[in-house]
Amino acid sequence: MKEDFLKKVSAELKIARIENGDLQEDLATKSGVAASTISKYEAGEKNMNLLKIEQILKPYEIYLYIFFERILAKTQAKEKE
């Protein structure tokens, strides 16, 4: 279950970045988080820290509660299929 949740968070981070037309390097510059960290988070290779996630999402004005609501909505939609 932990791995499944990590995959969902990783995928949603990547989606947020792509929706905003950024490369990992662009987001690194905007957020102050290293591109290597963003890459590892998006790949699910590194455990995530909520404060780092918040820092990554800040340039997009996506608050943590909205971010996790998006994940929940997608999870619930898949369960109804």
SULRA-V447722 format. One record per backbone hydrogen bond with DSSP energy under -1.0 kcal/mol. CO is the residue of the C=O (numbers start at 1). NH is the residue of the N-H. Records with the same first field share a line. If there is no record, write none. Layout:
# SULRA-V447722
CO = NH / NH
This chain:
# SULRA-V447722
1 = 5
2 = 6
3 = 7
4 = 8
5 = 9
6 = 10
7 = 11
8 = 12
9 = 13
10 = 14
11 = 15
12 = 16
13 = 17
14 = 18
15 = 19
17 = 22
18 = 21
23 = 27
24 = 28
25 = 29
26 = 30
27 = 31
28 = 32
34 = 38
35 = 39
36 = 40
37 = 41
38 = 42
39 = 43
40 = 45
41 = 44
49 = 53
50 = 54
51 = 55
52 = 56
53 = 57
54 = 58
57 = 60 / 62
58 = 61
63 = 67
64 = 68
65 = 69
66 = 70
67 = 71
68 = 72
69 = 73
70 = 74
71 = 75
72 = 76
73 = 77
74 = 78
75 = 79
76 = 80
